[in-house]
Amino acid sequence: MKKHNDLSKLYTYRVIWSEDDNEHIGLCAEFPSLSHLDKDMIKSLKGIKSLVSNVIKDMQKNNENIPTPLSKKQYSGKFMMRVTPDKHKELAILAAEQNVSLNRYISSKI
């Protein structure tokens, strides 16, 4: 397994504003239970990165499975989505009116 310093740089981070807390929240997609609050956006990002790094160290010490960074995963470009039959029909009609496949129509909408 790679050292924690190498891994922590590969994770997906985001900073959002919380009206409830009146602070920025640093988040990591691969560690959804972790967050770091700070008035300063940059400090919020640095805080969550530091927290993730520390958690990875602890996980390595305890021989726990460390989440694979999203940046290291391979994606096929395919996913299945279930909708109601009525929604399926509506989308098929809209795609036909645009003279494109259902797949192309939905791809353009997302």
N, CA, C and O of each residue as an XYZ file, in Angstrom:
440
protein
N       0.849     -1.181      0.000
C       0.000      0.000      0.000
C       0.891      1.240      0.000
O       1.940      1.255      0.644
N       0.472      2.278     -0.722
C       1.233      3.524     -0.763
C       1.224      4.212      0.585
O       0.326      3.995      1.399
N       2.219      5.037      0.816
C       2.264      5.843      2.033
C       1.067      6.787      2.052
O       0.560      7.180      1.001
N       0.621      7.147      3.247
C      -0.562      8.001      3.380
C      -0.390      9.340      2.675
O      -1.355      9.866      2.120
N       0.834      9.911      2.682
C       1.038     11.212      2.045
C       0.739     11.155      0.557
O       0.178     12.097     -0.003
N       1.111     10.056     -0.086
C       0.819      9.896     -1.503
C      -0.679      9.758     -1.731
O      -1.236     10.373     -2.640
N      -1.323      8.954     -0.907
C      -2.753      8.693     -1.080
C      -3.613      9.919     -0.817
O      -4.535     10.194     -1.585
N      -3.339     10.650      0.235
C      -4.239     11.743      0.615
C      -4.341     12.810     -0.477
O      -5.351     13.509     -0.560
N      -3.321     12.943     -1.304
C      -3.368     13.928     -2.395
C      -4.272     13.479     -3.537
O      -4.641     14.295     -4.382
N      -4.633     12.210     -3.579
C      -5.391     11.664     -4.702
C      -6.902     11.691     -4.509
O      -7.654     11.380     -5.433
N      -7.345     12.060     -3.317
C      -8.772     12.027     -3.037
C      -9.510     13.236     -3.601
O      -8.893     14.220     -4.010
N     -10.824     13.149     -3.617
C     -11.681     14.173     -4.195
C     -12.219     15.068     -3.088
O     -13.000     14.633     -2.242
N     -11.790     16.319     -3.107
C     -12.179     17.276     -2.066
C     -13.120     18.332     -2.625
O     -13.099     18.654     -3.812
N     -13.948     18.860     -1.724
C     -14.886     19.915     -2.091
C     -15.096     20.805     -0.878
O     -15.078     20.337      0.260
N     -15.293     22.074     -1.128
C     -15.624     23.010     -0.049
C     -16.966     23.639     -0.394
O     -17.161     24.151     -1.496
N     -17.883     23.594      0.556
C     -19.201     24.202      0.364
C     -19.477     25.155      1.526
O     -18.880     25.038      2.596
N     -20.375     26.080      1.303
C     -20.775     27.030      2.342
C     -21.974     26.469      3.090
O     -22.905     25.946      2.476
N     -21.953     26.577      4.418
C     -23.075     26.151      5.242
C     -23.724     27.373      5.883
O     -23.123     28.040      6.725
N     -24.943     27.654      5.478
C     -25.701     28.748      6.097
C     -25.958     28.442      7.569
O     -25.885     29.332      8.416
N     -26.258     27.180      7.868
C     -26.558     26.793      9.253
C     -25.371     27.043     10.184
O     -25.542     27.512     11.309
N     -24.176     26.729      9.708
C     -22.979     26.879     10.528
C     -22.293     28.226     10.333
O     -21.445     28.626     11.131
N     -22.670     28.919      9.264
C     -22.048     30.184      8.893
C     -20.530     30.012      8.702
O     -19.730     30.871      9.074
N     -20.173     28.871      8.110
C     -18.781     28.534      7.841
C     -18.696     27.686      6.580
O     -19.700     27.173      6.087
N     -17.480     27.552      6.072
C     -17.223     26.646      4.959
C     -17.043     25.235      5.513
O     -16.512     25.049      6.608
N     -17.489     24.256      4.749
C     -17.328     22.857      5.138
C     -16.429     22.182      4.110
O     -16.750     22.149      2.922
N     -15.312     21.651      4.567
C     -14.437     20.848      3.714
C     -14.900     19.408      3.757
O     -15.119     18.848      4.832
N     -15.051     18.803      2.576
C     -15.548     17.432      2.469
C     -14.619     16.601      1.595
O     -13.875     17.138      0.774
N     -14.669     15.291      1.778
C     -13.926     14.355      0.933
C     -14.897     13.274      0.490
O     -15.491     12.594      1.326
N     -15.066     13.109     -0.815
C     -16.055     12.164     -1.355
C     -15.795     10.732     -0.902
O     -16.738      9.986     -0.640
N     -14.540     10.346     -0.808
C     -14.206      8.973     -0.446
C     -14.348      8.698      1.050
O     -14.382      7.540      1.468
N     -14.430      9.748      1.850
C     -14.625      9.639      3.298
C     -15.834     10.494      3.690
O     -15.669     11.549      4.304
N     -17.043     10.052      3.342
C     -18.237     10.893      3.531
C     -18.570     11.221      4.982
O     -19.343     12.145      5.233
N     -18.013     10.496      5.933
C     -18.322     10.792      7.337
C     -17.429     11.891      7.903
O     -17.649     12.342      9.027
N     -16.422     12.329      7.141
C     -15.501     13.350      7.620
C     -15.857     14.727      7.078
O     -16.352     14.856      5.958
N     -15.599     15.759      7.887
C     -15.767     17.140      7.427
C     -14.915     18.044      8.297
O     -14.507     17.674      9.398
N     -14.657     19.235      7.781
C     -13.890     20.217      8.555
C     -14.514     21.593      8.328
O     -14.627     22.055      7.193
N     -14.914     22.236      9.416
C     -15.529     23.561      9.357
C     -14.498     24.650      9.616
O     -13.630     24.510     10.478
N     -14.606     25.747      8.852
C     -13.750     26.907      9.096
C     -14.375     28.119      8.424
O     -15.034     27.995      7.392
N     -14.167     29.285      9.010
C     -14.656     30.537      8.405
C     -13.961     30.812      7.077
O     -14.543     31.413      6.173
N     -12.705     30.365      6.967
C     -11.900     30.600      5.772
C     -11.968     29.383      4.840
O     -11.751     28.250      5.269
N     -12.268     29.631      3.572
C     -12.432     28.547      2.608
C     -11.152     27.722      2.450
O     -11.209     26.492      2.444
N     -10.019     28.375      2.325
C      -8.742     27.672      2.139
C      -8.407     26.837      3.369
O      -7.943     25.703      3.246
N      -8.641     27.398      4.559
C      -8.370     26.643      5.785
C      -9.299     25.439      5.904
O      -8.918     24.409      6.460
N     -10.507     25.569      5.385
C     -11.440     24.453      5.395
C     -10.912     23.318      4.520
O     -10.981     22.149      4.901
N     -10.388     23.664      3.356
C      -9.811     22.654      2.458
C      -8.573     22.018      3.087
O      -8.427     20.796      3.082
N      -7.691     22.843      3.625
C      -6.486     22.313      4.275
C      -6.857     21.423      5.461
O      -6.208     20.407      5.710
N      -7.899     21.811      6.186
C      -8.338     21.039      7.341
C      -8.837     19.658      6.975
O      -8.493     18.680      7.638
N      -9.644     19.560      5.929
C     -10.164     18.243      5.539
C      -9.046     17.382      4.972
O      -9.021     16.173      5.202
N      -8.114     17.989      4.228
C      -6.991     17.204      3.695
C      -6.131     16.654      4.824
O      -5.677     15.512      4.762
N      -5.907     17.464      5.853
C      -5.131     17.018      7.008
C      -5.868     15.914      7.761
O      -5.263     14.926      8.175
N      -7.164     16.085      7.934
C      -7.969     15.079      8.619
C      -7.923     13.750      7.875
O      -7.742     12.699      8.491
N      -8.085     13.790      6.558
C      -8.031     12.566      5.750
C      -6.659     11.908      5.900
O      -6.566     10.691      6.060
N      -5.613     12.700      5.848
C      -4.261     12.163      6.005
C      -4.102     11.441      7.337
O      -3.531     10.352      7.392
N      -4.605     12.042      8.405
C      -4.520     11.422      9.732
C      -5.351     10.145      9.825
O      -4.928      9.166     10.439
N      -6.522     10.159      9.219
C      -7.374      8.965      9.242
C      -6.692      7.835      8.474
O      -6.730      6.683      8.907
N      -6.070      8.153      7.343
C      -5.365      7.129      6.564
C      -4.223      6.532      7.388
O      -4.021      5.318      7.373
N      -3.478      7.369      8.100
C      -2.400      6.867      8.972
C      -2.952      5.859      9.968
O      -2.398      4.773     10.138
N      -4.054      6.227     10.628
C      -4.668      5.337     11.613
C      -5.154      4.043     10.963
O      -4.982      2.959     11.521
N      -5.750      4.159      9.805
C      -6.247      2.967      9.115
C      -5.098      2.045      8.730
O      -5.211      0.824      8.834
N      -3.992      2.635      8.285
C      -2.825      1.822      7.933
C      -2.276      1.105      9.169
O      -1.928     -0.074      9.097
N      -2.197      1.807     10.299
C      -1.708      1.193     11.549
C      -2.568      0.008     11.948
O      -2.063     -0.992     12.457
N      -3.863      0.123     11.718
C      -4.816     -0.918     12.112
C      -5.104     -1.925     11.001
O      -6.011     -2.749     11.121
N      -4.324     -1.853      9.914
C      -4.501     -2.767      8.767
C      -5.936     -2.767      8.238
O      -6.467     -3.810      7.857
N      -6.552     -1.587      8.219
C      -7.909     -1.456      7.684
C      -7.845     -1.166      6.189
O      -6.847     -0.644      5.692
N      -8.905     -1.503      5.484
C      -8.992     -1.198      4.059
C      -9.184      0.296      3.870
O     -10.093      0.895      4.444
N      -8.335      0.881      3.074
C      -8.397      2.316      2.790
C      -9.165      2.499      1.486
O      -8.888      1.799      0.513
N     -10.123      3.422      1.444
C     -10.903      3.627      0.215
C     -10.005      3.958     -0.975
O      -9.038      4.710     -0.849
N     -10.336      3.390     -2.118
C      -9.629      3.703     -3.349
C     -10.026      5.105     -3.785
O     -11.215      5.419     -3.841
N      -9.046      5.954     -4.096
C      -9.393      7.295     -4.582
C     -10.204      7.207     -5.883
O      -9.909      6.383     -6.748
N     -11.210      8.047     -6.011
C     -12.011      8.066     -7.243
C     -11.133      8.318     -8.460
O     -11.432      7.841     -9.555
N     -10.056      9.061     -8.272
C      -9.150      9.372     -9.379
C      -8.423      8.139     -9.896
O      -7.893      8.162    -11.006
N      -8.388      7.069     -9.120
C      -7.699      5.838     -9.514
C      -8.646      4.775    -10.073
O      -8.196      3.753    -10.591
N      -9.947      5.011     -9.969
C     -10.918      4.040    -10.465
C     -11.100      4.196    -11.973
O     -10.957      5.288    -12.524
N     -11.416      3.091    -12.619
C     -11.690      3.095    -14.055
C     -13.212      3.130    -14.251
O     -13.954      2.425    -13.568
N     -13.652      3.952    -15.181
C     -15.082      4.086    -15.457
C     -15.371      3.668    -16.889
O     -14.644      4.035    -17.813
N     -16.440      2.895    -17.068
C     -16.792      2.385    -18.395
C     -17.572      3.397    -19.226
O     -17.616      3.292    -20.451
N     -18.184      4.371    -18.571
C     -19.037      5.301    -19.292
C     -20.470      4.785    -19.408
O     -21.312      5.413    -20.051
N     -20.739      3.652    -18.791
C     -22.082      3.067    -18.827
C     -22.627      2.986    -17.410
O     -21.895      2.667    -16.473
N     -23.896      3.272    -17.257
C     -24.582      3.002    -16.010
C     -26.057      2.804    -16.308
O     -26.592      3.359    -17.268
N     -26.700      2.011    -15.476
C     -28.127      1.749    -15.658
C     -28.910      2.657    -14.732
O     -28.486      2.958    -13.616
N     -30.058      3.083    -15.219
C     -30.911      3.928    -14.410
C     -32.351      3.460    -14.587
O     -32.815      3.252    -15.708
N     -33.032      3.303    -13.498
C     -34.433      2.890    -13.561
C     -35.338      4.113    -13.456
O     -35.118      5.002    -12.633
N     -36.349      4.135    -14.301
C     -37.374      5.177    -14.262
C     -38.722      4.493    -14.400
O     -38.796      3.311    -14.737
N     -39.773      5.230    -14.142
C     -41.113      4.657    -14.307
C     -41.384      4.442    -15.800
O     -40.785      5.112    -16.640
N     -42.273      3.520    -16.127
C     -42.621      3.321    -17.536
C     -43.135      4.602    -18.200
O     -42.847      4.849    -19.371
N     -43.885      5.407    -17.467
C     -44.379      6.663    -18.037
C     -43.234      7.620    -18.368
O     -43.251      8.269    -19.414
N     -42.239      7.710    -17.483
C     -41.084      8.569    -17.732
C     -40.279      8.051    -18.913
O     -39.787      8.837    -19.722
N     -40.142      6.729    -19.017
C     -39.423      6.115    -20.133
C     -40.099      6.492    -21.457
O     -39.437      6.869    -22.424
N     -41.413      6.384    -21.475
C     -42.182      6.731    -22.677
C     -41.994      8.209    -23.019
O     -41.754      8.561    -24.175
N     -42.105      9.067    -22.011
C     -41.949     10.513    -22.225
C     -40.565     10.834    -22.807
O     -40.452     11.622    -23.747
N     -39.523     10.227    -22.250
C     -38.169     10.461    -22.737
C     -37.977      9.934    -24.158
O     -37.301     10.562    -24.974
N     -38.573      8.780    -24.447
C     -38.470      8.211    -25.798
C     -39.135      9.132    -26.818
O     -38.626      9.310    -27.924
N     -40.261      9.711    -26.449
C     -40.955     10.643    -27.346
C     -40.110     11.893    -27.566
O     -39.958     12.347    -28.700
N     -39.562     12.448    -26.492
C     -38.720     13.642    -26.617
C     -37.493     13.378    -27.479
O     -37.094     14.223    -28.280
N     -36.893     12.189    -27.310
C     -35.735     11.826    -28.130
C     -36.130     11.703    -29.596
O     -35.411     12.171    -30.478
N     -37.273     11.075    -29.855
C     -37.737     10.914    -31.235
C     -38.023     12.267    -31.873
O     -37.731     12.476    -33.050
N     -38.589     13.180    -31.103
C     -38.862     14.521    -31.626
C     -37.577     15.265    -31.962
O     -37.568     16.124    -32.842
N     -36.498     14.941    -31.269
C     -35.191     15.565    -31.533
C     -34.424     14.791    -32.611
O     -33.357     15.217    -33.054
N     -34.982     13.653    -33.023
C     -34.366     12.783    -34.028
C     -32.997     12.261    -33.552
O     -32.041     12.195    -34.325
N     -32.930     11.892    -32.265
C     -31.719     11.305    -31.699
C     -32.105     10.067    -30.896
O     -33.273      9.873    -30.563
N     -31.124      9.243    -30.593
C     -31.394      8.058    -29.781
C     -31.756      8.485    -28.354
O     -31.426      9.585    -27.912
N     -32.428      7.599    -27.665
C     -32.779      7.862    -26.272
C     -31.505      8.085    -25.453
O     -31.454      8.986    -24.616
N     -30.486      7.272    -25.691
C     -29.227      7.415    -24.976
C     -28.608      8.791    -25.216
O     -28.168      9.452    -24.275
N     -28.575      9.212    -26.460
C     -27.989     10.520    -26.778
C     -28.805     11.646    -26.145
O     -28.242     12.618    -25.641
N     -30.112     11.515    -26.172
C     -30.972     12.547    -25.586
C     -30.708     12.677    -24.077
O     -30.523     13.781    -23.564
N     -30.695     11.544    -23.383
C     -30.485     11.590    -21.932
C     -29.066     12.077    -21.613
O     -28.873     12.840    -20.667
N     -28.090     11.646    -22.384
C     -26.713     12.110    -22.167
C     -26.614     13.627    -22.280
O     -25.884     14.270    -21.526
N     -27.355     14.191    -23.232
C     -27.307     15.654    -23.406
C     -27.968     16.377    -22.240
O     -27.673     17.546    -21.992
N     -28.846     15.705    -21.532
C     -29.552     16.332    -20.412
C     -28.793     16.235    -19.092
O     -29.034     17.002    -18.160
N     -27.876     15.280    -19.034
C     -27.110     15.158    -17.790
C     -25.712     15.677    -18.025
O     -24.889     15.671    -17.109
